Amino acid sequence: MYGAAAALRALARGGVPTLLWRTVLVACLVCGIGLLPWLSRTDPALTVLRARSADRDPDPETLRAIRDQLGLDDGPPALLGRWLGGLLHGDAGTSWVSGAPVLPGLAPALGVSLLLMAGALVVAAATTAAVCARTLRLGARGELADRRPGGTATAVLAALPEFLVASVLVSVIGVQLGWLPALGWYGPRWMVLPSLAVGLPAGAVLGRMLDDLLPGAFAEPWAVAAAARGVPPKSVARQAVRRCVPGLLPNLALFVVGLTGGSVAVEQVFDIPGVGRLTLRAALSQDLPVLQTGTLALVLLAATAGALARVAARLLIGPALRDGALRSLHRPRPPAPRTLPLLYAVLLIAVIGAGLPRDPIVLDTLARLRAPSLDHPFGTDALGRDLLARVSHGALTTLGTALAVSAAALVTGLLLGLLPRLSGPLVETLSAVPPVLAGLIVTGVMGSGPWTPALAVAVVAWSPLAAHTSALLRQERATTHLTATRALGAGRRYLLVRELLRAVAPPVARHALLRLPGIALSLAALGFLGLGARPPSPDWGLLLAENQPYAERAPWAVLFPAAVLALLGALAVTAAGGARLPRRRTRPVGPAGPPADRVAPVPPRRPGRPSADLTSVSPSPTEEQ
């Protein structure tokens, strides 16, 4: 109880400015959503009519009746004022499309999404434990020196999109094998497959981040002393996890919000009536009361998850943060000799180079859904187009844009992460915005174009990197070596550039590489929704989405694009630990050691004076006797 009270008091310091800043951000977000129909330059009455009945003729009288019914002629300020006034009295208004009250329809959808989130967290925790099991076992035994970094299987899990994992689970486990129900939401058995589809990629990402922190924890003096005193390896491993968890808690909070409102594709595939699908439909139909209420609920969930993460971090390492008694987990170290990243890069370049001479748009109706052959190594799609050509040409645009967005997100996340009081509420607010909604807002402001998906993804892609930077920076500021460096007279600029950034930037950069395949898919998914590139563009997300209905008849149409995407994920994850060719071993020059001309001369020592290169050590009691 005392620790929880101390954590709450620590969080309350400076809480008024943070609360005001959070209120301003939420107000701006809600106002931006309220302006969405006018920003998109479309008639909201026409959009609502099409959502109500797509076959009804949009005559002027019908549109006028809808405007009068919804009060659209009063303008956005009046509509927003009425919605806020009702919200203060517990009334979120009525849906523009269905005419039903918003809160009675939103509450069940939020409950379904929270239940799905709970199941996905269980799967993610099991996946994280499986990813880190080898490091935990070797670290607890003091054998990390012989550990070779892995990550290929983890990279495949982290790179595969959720909707592809969901489609495979539905077709294989749900339809062909019949082990579990594939569609609907009627009980515990119906939540197994969706939880696997959402939790496996999230657990792979969290597992890689935790696996990156564990070697530093096992190298700390307490772990070495515990192993020397014969403490059981399980206890050492458990304490190492506890030491590393505070650095992951902010990203875990973001995952909680993302699993609740951002699993739109999984909810669509499994026909789950969750809040993600509800907000997507509301955004596409411009149903403002439902969209504003759903977004506000996700913002409140994000704020609650962030507060709980900060309290948990204070409970775990609060005294060490206060006393400056931590050790750095991220000291720069040279990368281990690895050839896997180079092999993956050569293989990816070979695949892209083999398809560039081919035409990705030419149609051949007589060669629809053909199996792989010498003429078509990856087969053909439903229109007879060569899949190898489409994968290769799509890589030029998808990967180039994804690299640019990842670099911008890394720089922005590092800079804003250095200002946690400014970026913390901003990160929590942006994490509650579904990517589709961010794309619609950016499209309304900037207009539709080839760079619209890049801007929409860049708006939210930096937030997990900023949260990671802030969490690591908080611990680095409490390290003993930083306290000693400050005591020796180092200035703020020196501490920031030479100590803090050098310790924080490498793990955040590895985190950014880990998210590169997901950014590539997010770009293509927004293009598929009509917010950027459109068919027949060979974007990777379009390839997967267009060929998904033919997965059972022509599995190669999905497997080959997914395999190239998994190859990109394996390259990103393995390259995050550094890549270089192993050094060639050189034979010793002679049995006596190095040549005489390479031996450093020993400076002469005056009689009666100790050498400057030696440190005086007081004799032990045994030597005195």
C-alpha positions in Angstrom: 0.0 0.0 0.0 2.8 2.4 0.8 4.5 1.7 -2.5 1.2 2.3 -4.4 0.6 5.6 -2.6 4.2 6.7 -3.3 3.7 5.9 -7.0 0.4 7.9 -7.1 2.1 10.9 -5.4 4.9 10.7 -7.9 2.5 10.7 -10.8 0.5 13.6 -9.3 3.5 16.0 -9.5 3.0 18.2 -12.5 -0.4 16.6 -13.1 -2.3 19.8 -13.7 -0.3 20.9 -16.8 -0.4 17.4 -18.2 -4.2 17.2 -17.6 -4.7 20.5 -19.4 -2.6 19.3 -22.3 -4.5 16.1 -22.5 -7.8 17.9 -22.5 -6.7 20.2 -25.3 -5.6 17.1 -27.4 -8.9 15.3 -26.8 -10.8 18.5 -27.7 -8.8 18.9 -30.9 -9.4 15.2 -31.8 -13.1 15.4 -31.2 -13.4 18.7 -33.2 -11.4 17.2 -36.0 -13.8 14.2 -36.2 -16.8 16.6 -36.1 -15.4 18.4 -39.1 -14.7 15.2 -41.0 -17.7 15.5 -43.4 -16.8 19.1 -44.3 -13.1 18.4 -44.5 -13.7 15.5 -47.0 -15.6 17.9 -49.2 -18.6 15.6 -49.5 -22.2 16.1 -48.7 -22.9 14.4 -45.4 -26.6 14.0 -46.3 -25.6 12.0 -49.4 -23.2 9.8 -47.4 -25.8 9.1 -44.7 -28.4 8.3 -47.4 -26.1 5.8 -49.1 -25.4 4.2 -45.8 -29.1 3.9 -45.0 -30.1 2.6 -48.4 -27.7 2.2 -51.3 -30.5 1.7 -53.8 -32.5 4.8 -53.0 -32.4 7.7 -55.5 -30.7 10.8 -53.9 -33.2 13.3 -55.1 -33.1 16.9 -53.7 -36.2 16.4 -51.5 -34.8 13.4 -49.8 -31.4 15.1 -49.1 -33.2 18.2 -47.8 -35.2 16.0 -45.4 -32.0 14.3 -44.1 -30.4 17.7 -43.5 -33.4 19.0 -41.6 -33.6 15.8 -39.6 -29.9 15.9 -38.6 -29.6 19.6 -38.4 -26.7 19.7 -40.8 -27.5 23.3 -42.0 -26.7 24.5 -38.5 -23.0 23.8 -39.1 -20.3 21.8 -37.2 -20.2 24.1 -34.1 -23.9 23.6 -33.3 -23.7 19.9 -33.9 -20.7 19.5 -31.7 -22.3 21.7 -29.0 -25.4 19.6 -28.9 -23.4 16.3 -28.8 -21.3 17.6 -25.9 -24.3 18.9 -24.0 -26.0 15.6 -24.2 -22.8 13.8 -23.3 -22.7 15.7 -20.0 -26.1 14.3 -19.2 -25.2 10.7 -20.2 -26.7 10.9 -23.7 -24.4 10.4 -26.7 -27.1 11.1 -29.2 -28.6 8.9 -31.8 -27.0 7.3 -34.8 -27.4 9.2 -38.1 -27.7 5.9 -40.0 -29.8 3.6 -37.8 -31.5 6.2 -35.6 -30.8 4.1 -32.5 -29.2 5.5 -29.3 -25.5 5.4 -29.5 -24.5 4.3 -25.9 -26.7 1.1 -25.8 -25.1 0.0 -29.1 -21.6 1.0 -28.2 -21.4 -0.7 -24.8 -21.9 -4.3 -26.1 -19.3 -3.6 -28.9 -16.8 -2.3 -26.4 -17.4 -5.3 -24.2 -16.7 -7.7 -27.1 -13.5 -5.9 -28.0 -12.3 -5.9 -24.4 -12.9 -9.7 -24.2 -11.1 -10.2 -27.5 -8.2 -8.0 -26.1 -8.0 -10.1 -22.9 -7.8 -13.3 -25.0 -5.2 -11.7 -27.3 -3.1 -10.6 -24.3 -3.0 -14.2 -23.0 -1.8 -15.4 -26.4 0.7 -12.5 -26.6 2.1 -13.3 -23.2 2.6 -17.0 -24.1 4.3 -16.0 -27.4 6.5 -13.5 -25.6 7.6 -16.2 -23.1 8.3 -18.6 -26.0 10.5 -16.0 -27.8 12.5 -15.2 -24.6 12.7 -18.7 -23.2 16.2 -19.5 -24.7 17.7 -16.2 -23.5 16.1 -16.7 -20.0 17.5 -20.2 -19.7 21.0 -19.3 -20.8 21.1 -16.0 -18.9 20.0 -17.7 -15.6 22.9 -20.2 -16.0 25.5 -17.6 -17.0 25.9 -18.9 -20.5 24.9 -15.9 -22.6 28.4 -15.6 -24.0 27.7 -18.7 -26.2 24.3 -17.4 -27.2 23.8 -16.8 -30.9 21.1 -14.3 -31.8 18.1 -15.8 -33.6 14.8 -14.3 -34.6 13.8 -15.7 -38.0 10.7 -17.4 -36.7 9.8 -14.4 -34.6 10.3 -12.2 -37.6 7.8 -14.2 -39.6 5.2 -13.9 -36.9 5.8 -10.2 -36.5 5.7 -9.5 -40.2 2.6 -11.5 -41.2 -0.5 -9.2 -41.2 -3.3 -9.9 -38.9 -5.9 -10.4 -41.6 -3.7 -12.9 -43.4 -3.2 -14.9 -40.1 -6.9 -14.7 -39.6 -7.7 -15.9 -43.1 -5.3 -18.9 -42.7 -6.8 -19.8 -39.3 -10.3 -19.6 -40.7 -9.7 -21.7 -43.9 -7.4 -24.3 -42.3 -8.6 -24.8 -38.7 -12.1 -23.5 -39.0 -13.2 -24.8 -42.4 -11.0 -27.6 -43.5 -10.3 -29.3 -40.1 -13.4 -28.0 -38.4 -11.7 -27.9 -35.0 -13.0 -24.5 -33.9 -15.8 -22.3 -35.1 -14.7 -19.8 -37.7 -17.3 -17.0 -37.8 -19.4 -15.2 -35.2 -19.2 -14.4 -31.5 -21.3 -16.7 -29.4 -19.1 -18.0 -26.6 -15.6 -18.9 -25.5 -14.9 -21.3 -28.3 -15.5 -18.5 -30.8 -12.8 -16.3 -29.3 -9.9 -18.7 -29.7 -9.0 -18.1 -33.4 -9.4 -14.3 -33.3 -7.2 -14.2 -30.1 -4.6 -16.2 -31.9 -4.7 -14.0 -35.0 -4.3 -10.8 -32.9 -2.0 -12.0 -30.2 0.6 -13.9 -32.2 2.1 -10.8 -34.1 1.8 -8.6 -30.9 3.5 -11.2 -28.8 6.3 -11.6 -31.4 7.0 -7.8 -31.3 7.0 -7.7 -27.5 9.1 -10.8 -27.2 11.8 -9.3 -29.4 11.8 -6.1 -27.4 12.1 -8.0 -24.1 14.8 -10.3 -25.6 16.8 -7.2 -26.5 16.8 -6.1 -22.8 17.5 -9.4 -21.0 21.2 -9.7 -21.7 21.8 -6.3 -20.0 19.8 -7.4 -17.0 21.8 -10.7 -16.6 25.1 -8.7 -16.8 24.2 -6.6 -13.8 26.1 -7.2 -10.5 23.0 -8.5 -8.7 22.6 -11.3 -11.3 26.2 -12.2 -11.1 26.2 -12.3 -7.3 23.0 -14.3 -7.2 24.5 -16.9 -9.5 27.6 -17.1 -7.4 25.6 -17.6 -4.2 23.7 -20.5 -5.8 20.3 -18.8 -6.2 18.0 -21.0 -8.3 18.1 -20.1 -12.0 14.3 -19.7 -12.1 14.5 -17.0 -9.4 17.3 -15.2 -11.3 15.3 -15.3 -14.5 12.1 -14.0 -12.8 14.0 -11.1 -11.3 15.6 -10.3 -14.7 12.1 -10.1 -16.3 11.0 -7.8 -13.5 14.0 -5.6 -14.1 13.2 -5.3 -17.9 9.4 -5.1 -17.8 9.2 -1.3 -16.8 10.9 -0.5 -20.1 8.1 -2.3 -22.0 5.1 -1.2 -20.0 4.3 2.0 -22.1 4.3 -0.1 -25.3 2.2 -2.7 -23.6 -0.3 0.0 -22.9 -0.3 1.0 -26.5 -0.8 -2.7 -27.5 -3.8 -2.9 -25.2 -5.5 0.1 -26.9 -4.5 -1.1 -30.4 -5.9 -4.6 -29.7 -9.2 -3.1 -28.6 -9.9 -0.6 -31.3 -7.4 -1.3 -34.1 -8.2 -5.0 -34.8 -10.6 -4.0 -37.6 -9.4 -6.5 -40.1 -9.7 -9.4 -37.7 -13.2 -8.4 -36.6 -14.1 -8.2 -40.3 -12.8 -11.6 -41.1 -14.3 -13.4 -38.1 -17.5 -11.3 -38.2 -17.0 -10.0 -34.7 -19.3 -7.1 -33.6 -16.5 -5.2 -31.9 -15.8 -1.5 -31.5 -13.2 -1.5 -34.2 -15.7 -2.6 -36.9 -18.2 -0.2 -35.4 -15.9 2.8 -35.7 -14.8 1.8 -39.2 -18.4 1.7 -40.4 -19.2 4.9 -38.7 -16.1 6.6 -40.3 -17.0 5.4 -43.8 -20.7 6.4 -43.4 -19.8 9.7 -41.6 -22.0 8.7 -38.6 -20.5 11.4 -36.4 -22.3 10.6 -33.0 -21.1 6.9 -33.2 -17.7 7.9 -34.4 -17.1 10.6 -31.8 -18.4 8.4 -28.9 -16.3 5.4 -30.0 -13.2 7.5 -30.3 -13.7 9.1 -27.0 -14.1 5.7 -25.3 -10.8 4.6 -26.9 -9.1 7.8 -25.7 -10.3 7.1 -22.1 -9.1 3.5 -22.4 -5.7 4.8 -23.6 -5.4 7.2 -20.7 -6.3 4.6 -18.2 -3.9 2.0 -19.6 -1.1 4.6 -19.7 -1.7 5.6 -16.1 -1.7 2.0 -15.0 1.6 1.4 -16.8 3.2 4.4 -15.1 2.0 3.2 -11.7 3.3 -0.3 -12.3 6.7 1.0 -13.4 6.9 3.1 -10.2 6.0 0.1 -8.1 8.7 -2.1 -9.8 11.7 0.3 -9.8 10.5 3.4 -8.0 13.1 3.5 -5.3 15.9 2.8 -7.7 14.7 5.7 -10.0 14.5 8.0 -7.0 18.0 7.1 -5.7 19.7 6.9 -9.1 20.8 3.3 -8.4 20.1 1.6 -11.7 22.6 0.3 -14.2 22.3 0.8 -17.9 20.8 -2.0 -20.0 21.8 -0.5 -23.3 25.5 0.2 -23.3 26.8 0.2 -26.9 28.3 -3.0 -28.0 29.7 -4.2 -31.3 27.4 -6.5 -33.3 28.1 -10.2 -33.3 29.3 -11.7 -36.5 26.2 -12.6 -38.5 25.6 -13.6 -42.1 21.9 -14.1 -41.9 21.0 -10.5 -42.7 23.2 -10.5 -45.7 21.7 -13.8 -46.9 18.2 -12.4 -46.5 19.1 -9.2 -48.3 20.7 -11.0 -51.2 17.6 -13.3 -51.5 15.2 -10.3 -51.4 17.2 -8.4 -54.0 17.3 -11.5 -56.2 13.5 -11.9 -56.0 12.9 -8.3 -56.8 15.4 -8.2 -59.6 14.0 -11.4 -61.2 10.5 -9.8 -61.5 11.4 -6.3 -62.6 11.8 -7.2 -66.4 8.2 -8.6 -66.3 5.1 -6.5 -66.9 2.9 -6.4 -63.7 -0.2 -5.0 -65.4 -0.6 -7.1 -68.6 -3.7 -9.4 -68.4 -4.0 -12.9 -69.7 -7.5 -14.3 -69.2 -6.5 -17.7 -70.4 -3.9 -18.0 -67.6 -6.0 -17.2 -64.6 -4.8 -18.7 -61.3 -2.2 -20.8 -62.8 0.2 -22.7 -60.5 3.9 -21.8 -60.4 5.9 -22.8 -63.4 8.9 -21.7 -65.4 6.9 -19.1 -67.2 5.4 -17.8 -64.0 7.6 -18.7 -61.0 5.1 -17.4 -58.5 2.0 -18.3 -60.5 -0.7 -15.9 -61.7 -3.6 -14.1 -60.0 -7.3 -14.1 -60.8 -6.8 -11.8 -63.8 -3.9 -13.8 -65.2 -1.2 -11.3 -64.1 2.2 -12.5 -63.2 2.6 -12.5 -59.4 6.4 -12.3 -59.5 6.2 -9.1 -61.6 3.6 -7.6 -59.2 5.6 -8.5 -56.1 8.8 -7.0 -57.6 7.3 -3.8 -58.9 5.3 -3.3 -55.7 8.4 -3.6 -53.7 9.9 -0.5 -55.3 7.0 1.7 -54.1 6.0 -0.1 -50.9 9.5 -0.6 -49.5 10.7 2.9 -50.5 7.8 4.6 -48.9 7.9 2.3 -45.8 11.6 3.1 -45.3 11.0 6.9 -45.6 8.1 6.7 -43.1 10.1 4.5 -40.7 13.1 6.9 -40.8 10.8 9.9 -40.1 9.0 8.0 -37.3 12.4 7.1 -35.7 13.6 10.7 -35.7 10.3 12.1 -34.5 10.0 9.4 -31.8 13.5 10.0 -30.5 13.0 13.8 -30.4 9.6 13.8 -28.8 10.5 10.9 -26.5 13.0 13.2 -24.9 10.1 15.4 -23.8 7.9 12.9 -21.9 5.5 15.4 -20.4 4.7 16.8 -23.9 4.7 13.5 -25.8 3.1 11.2 -23.2 -0.5 12.5 -23.5 0.0 13.0 -27.3 1.1 9.3 -27.6 -1.9 8.1 -25.6 -4.3 10.2 -27.7 -3.0 9.1 -31.0 -2.9 5.5 -30.0 -6.6 5.6 -29.6 -7.1 6.7 -33.2 -7.7 3.8 -35.6 -5.4 4.0 -38.7 -8.4 4.2 -41.0 -9.7 7.2 -39.2 -6.3 8.9 -39.3 -6.3 8.2 -43.0 -9.7 9.8 -43.5 -8.7 12.9 -41.5 -5.4 13.3 -43.4 -7.3 12.8 -46.7 -9.8 15.4 -45.8 -7.1 17.9 -44.9 -4.5 17.1 -47.6 -6.6 15.5 -50.3 -6.3 12.1 -51.9 -3.0 11.3 -53.6 -0.1 8.8 -53.7 1.4 10.3 -50.5 -1.8 10.3 -48.5 -1.2 6.8 -46.9 2.4 7.8 -46.1 1.2 10.9 -44.2 -1.6 9.0 -42.5 0.8 6.3 -41.2 3.5 8.8 -40.3 1.0 10.6 -38.1 0.7 7.6 -35.7 3.8 5.5 -36.5 6.1 7.5 -34.2 4.0 7.1 -31.1 5.3 3.6 -30.0 8.9 4.7 -30.6 8.4 7.9 -28.5 6.9 5.8 -25.7 9.8 3.4 -25.9 12.3 6.3 -25.8 10.6 7.9 -22.8 10.6 4.7 -20.8 14.3 4.0 -21.5 15.3 7.6 -20.9 13.6 7.5 -17.5 15.8 4.6 -16.5 19.0 5.9 -18.0 18.7 9.1 -16.0 18.7 7.1 -12.8 21.9 5.1 -13.6 24.9 5.3 -11.4 27.4 6.1 -14.2 25.3 9.1 -15.3 25.3 10.4 -11.7 29.1 10.0 -11.6 29.5 11.7 -15.0 27.4 14.6 -13.8 29.4 14.9 -10.6 32.6 15.2 -12.7 31.2 18.4 -14.2 29.6 17.2 -17.4 27.0 19.6 -18.9 23.5 18.8 -20.0 24.5 18.8 -23.7 27.3 16.3 -23.1 25.0 14.1 -21.0 22.3 14.2 -23.7 24.5 13.6 -26.8 27.3 11.4 -25.4 25.4 9.4 -22.8 21.6 9.3 -23.0 21.2 9.2 -26.8 24.0 6.7 -27.3 22.3 4.4 -24.8 18.7 4.9 -26.0 19.0 5.2 -29.7 20.2 1.7 -30.6 17.3 -0.2 -29.0 14.8 2.3 -30.4 16.3 1.9 -33.8 16.0 -1.9 -33.5 12.4 -1.3 -32.5 11.8 0.8 -35.6 13.3 -1.9 -37.8 11.0 -4.5 -36.2 8.0 -2.3 -37.2 9.1 -1.8 -40.8 7.0 -4.7 -42.3 3.9 -3.5 -40.4 4.3 0.0 -41.7 4.6 -1.4 -45.3 1.3 -3.2 -44.8 -0.4 -0.3 -43.3 0.5 1.8 -46.3 -0.9 -0.7 -48.7 -4.0 -1.3 -46.6 -4.9 2.4 -46.7 -4.3 2.4 -50.4 -6.7 -0.5 -50.8 -9.4 1.6 -49.0 -9.1 4.2 -51.7 -7.0 6.7 -49.7 -3.9 6.5 -51.9 -2.8 4.1 -54.6 -5.6 2.1 -56.2 -5.8 -1.0 -58.5 -4.1 -2.0 -60.7 -1.2 -0.7 -58.6 1.0 -3.7 -57.5 1.2 -2.7 -53.8 1.8 -5.6 -51.5 -1.3 -5.0 -49.4 -3.4 -5.0 -52.5 -1.9 -8.3 -53.6 -2.8 -10.0 -50.4 -6.3 -8.4 -50.2 -7.1 -9.2 -53.9 -5.9 -12.8 -53.7 -7.3 -13.6 -50.3 -10.7 -14.9 -51.7 -8.8 -17.4 -53.8 -6.6 -18.8 -50.9 -8.3 -22.2 -51.0 -8.3 -22.6 -54.7 -5.0 -21.1 -55.5 -2.9 -20.9 -52.2 0.2 -19.7 -54.1 -1.5 -16.4 -54.8 -1.4 -15.6 -51.1 1.6 -17.6 -49.9 4.2 -16.1 -52.2 3.4 -12.4 -51.4 3.2 -13.4 -47.7 6.6 -15.2 -48.0 8.3 -12.2 -49.5 6.8 -10.1 -46.7 8.0 -12.6 -44.1 11.5 -12.4 -45.8 11.4 -8.6 -45.3 10.5 -9.1 -41.6 13.3 -11.6 -41.2 15.7 -9.2 -42.7 14.5 -6.3 -40.5 14.7 -8.3 -37.3 18.1 -10.0 -37.9 19.6 -6.7 -39.2 18.5 -5.0 -36.0 21.2 -6.8 -34.1 23.9 -5.7 -36.6 25.3 -7.4 -39.7 28.9 -8.1 -40.7 30.8 -11.0 -42.1 32.7 -13.1 -39.6 36.4 -12.1 -39.2 39.0 -14.4 -40.5 41.0 -16.0 -37.8 44.8 -15.1 -38.0 47.5 -17.4 -36.8 49.8 -16.2 -34.0 53.1 -14.8 -35.2 55.2 -16.8 -32.8 55.0 -18.8 -29.6 56.2 -15.8 -27.6 53.3 -13.6 -28.7 53.3 -10.5 -31.0 56.4 -9.2 -32.6 58.8 -7.0 -30.7 57.9 -3.9 -32.8 54.3 -4.2 -31.7 54.9 -4.3 -28.0 54.1 -1.1 -26.3 57.1 0.3 -24.5 56.8 0.5 -20.7 57.5 4.0 -19.4 60.5 4.2 -17.0 59.7 4.4 -13.3 61.7 6.5 -10.9 63.0 4.8 -7.8 60.8 5.2 -4.8 57.8 6.3 -6.7 54.9 4.1 -7.8 54.1 3.8 -11.5 51.4 6.1 -12.8 49.8 3.2 -14.7 49.3 1.2 -11.5 46.6 1.6 -8.9 47.5 1.2 -5.3 45.7 -1.6 -3.5 45.6 -1.9 0.2 47.1 -5.3 1.4 44.7 -7.9 2.6 44.9 -9.1 6.2 46.5 -12.3 5.0 49.3 -10.4 3.3 49.9 -8.2 6.4 50.5 -11.3 8.5 
